[in-house]
Amino acid sequence: MKNKLLFISAYNSSFVRNDLEILKKHYIVKVPDLVGKKNNLYDLWYSFFSILWGVLRSDIVLCWFADFKAYLAISAANLFDKRSFVIVGGYEVANLPEINYGGLLNKGNLKRLKYTLSKATKVFAVSEFSKTEITDLISSTDIKVLYHGLDLRENKLQKENLVVTIGNATEDTYKLKGLETYIKTSQQFPEYRFIIIGKYDDDIKQKTLQMNSNITFTGQIPQDEAYEWLKKAKVYCQLSLRESFGVALLEAMNFECIPVVTNRGALPEVVGETGFIVSYDDVEETVNAIRFAIHSDNGSEARKRVKDNFSLQKRELLLIKEMKGTDET
């Protein structure tokens, strides 16, 4: 008989949905109504009682992101001697005051985060980079690297003179995603279209188009539409200041885009030897890397790296093995 699992995530990202579908194959999964709840007193109490009731009715708890809801869930699981797991997305353990980014900027989060990580039966990190950040906080926790995974369907590709990046061109993420470097770099490639997929602020868009009218802002679009751009792109850029993993990068590699990434966070860990690595905020290096990437034939190697290391099937095997290897009865 399958065990009952309480699945908690305040977000509905594609990778969260993938894990939910995986878990449904192996457990009877319950998902409390938490998404969209505001941080007022009523909703905090609502979340608390929903989580408490869910823990009482479950054998296992899994939290995607080590946020406040995970703190509540792990506290309840610890109180009632239930096995619990936390997947750390990365933001929770980030601290970048220069761009006002990271969960640790709020010092009040630190004590709760340490408790959550130390009391969980096992913690999953999305990369070796992220694992290092976690162990800097809690050295004794059982931490396992669990890479993101993709469904590796075959795709018909028709490459064009396109360079793509995915990231919001908004005030709060502009520097984080390295979009200023991306835009300056685009001026050196008049024969190529540069595509920015994601939300944008109107003033950033207008300033950008004044610099280079050959940049296209798609806005926030469905995943299938983003994939259509990646099928056509020769080069994918992820010029971020920090990435705990880089799911968009992985998706681009799966579509045989040549990756150009910064030497920050887990980006080199994902790319391996299949792409080009540059310094953050270095336009000259980025221009040269894109020139090499345009003439590279590493697209098939990029996809092979995804297939060998980052398949959804591989993630499923490791996730379930680690969860069921904790004295399950």
ABEGO torsion letter per residue (X at the ends): XBBBBBBBBABABAAAAAAAAAAAAABBBBBBBABGBBABAAAAAAAAAAAAAAAAABABBBBBEBBAAAAAAAAAAAAAGBBBBBBBAGAAABBBAAAGBEAAABAAAAAAAAAAAAABABBBBABAAAAAAAAAABAABBBBBBBBBBBBBBBBBBBBBBBBBBEBBBAAAAAAAGAAAAAAAAAABAABBBBBBEBBBAAAAAAAAAABAABBBAEBBBAAAAAAAAAABABBBBABABBABGAAAAAAAAAGBBBBBBABEAAAAAAEAABBBBBBGBAAAAAAAAAAAAABAAAAAAAAAAAAAABAAAAAAAAAAAAAABGBX
